[in-house]
Amino acid sequence: MTDHSSPTSPSSRTTAAATVGPRSAAEHYAAAETWFVRAREMHPHLSSRAADQDAYRKCMDWAGMHLRLAEALTAGAAQVATQLRLKADGYRLNTALGSEAYQWDTLLRDIHSKPGRTA
């Protein structure tokens, strides 16, 4: 059985998002799909060897992590959008919600403004 535990493989299904490091929710979903595909490719050839089971579990764990990150980024972006919409309509938000939306906005700006990375 081949080693599928590395984050990049020569597979034609590997996306650019998985090789440069995902930054957006869409890129995390694409990375999760890549890990799920690799786990699916491994599944018919799984044996009872611990190394094979670990490699399969590692693929599933990486896929799950990317899905959780994508969901968190989506929720944070939705909160920022809602806060901005309410602010534009003249509503005064409580401090906790405004502060959390500000933190998400700062994080999202920092992620997408890192030099040397393409969107």
Secondary structure by P-SEA (a helix, b strand, c coil): ccccccccccccccccccccccccaaaaaaaaaaaaaaaaaacccccccaaaaaaaaaaaaaaaaaaaaaaaaaaaaaaaaaaaaaaaacccccaaaaaaaaaaaaaaaaaaacccccc
